[in-house]
Amino acid sequence: MQIPRIDPKNLTGLADKIIGLGKEIFGTVTNQDRLTKAGQVQQEKGTERLEAVKAQVQSDAHETKAKTADRAQQSAQKTKEKVNS
């Protein structure tokens, strides 16, 4: 089993969520509505980035399944041609 390589760009979503939460908490504690809102927006951005990574992983998995099915089809076709010749 191969361990997947983690692209540092994919970690930015998680970092945005953590930093955004920190901003939101700090803004709430210090009664700075602008900082609280900025933290919430940054968390939303992080969520969207993580969703994009998840969608890309699913897309890659579907592509791999399609390639595997294509190879199986080609192999079956070659076997059929050998039998018929």
JOKA-V506046 format. One record per backbone hydrogen bond with DSSP energy under -1.0 kcal/mol. NH is the residue of the N-H (numbers start at 1). CO is the residue of the C=O. Records with the same first field share a line. If there is no record, write none. Layout:
NH->CO ; CO
This chain:
10->7
15->11
16->12
17->13
18->14
19->15
20->16
21->17
22->18
23->19
24->20
25->21
26->22
27->23
28->24
29->25
30->26
32->27
36->32
37->33
38->34
39->35
40->36
41->37
42->38
43->39
44->40
45->41
46->42
47->43
48->44
49->45
50->46
51->47
52->48
53->49
54->50
55->51
56->52
57->53
58->54
59->55
60->56
61->57
62->58
63->59
64->60
65->61
66->62
67->63
68->64
69->65
70->66
71->67
72->68
73->69
74->70
75->71
76->72
77->73
78->74
79->75
80->76
81->77
82->78
83->79
84->80
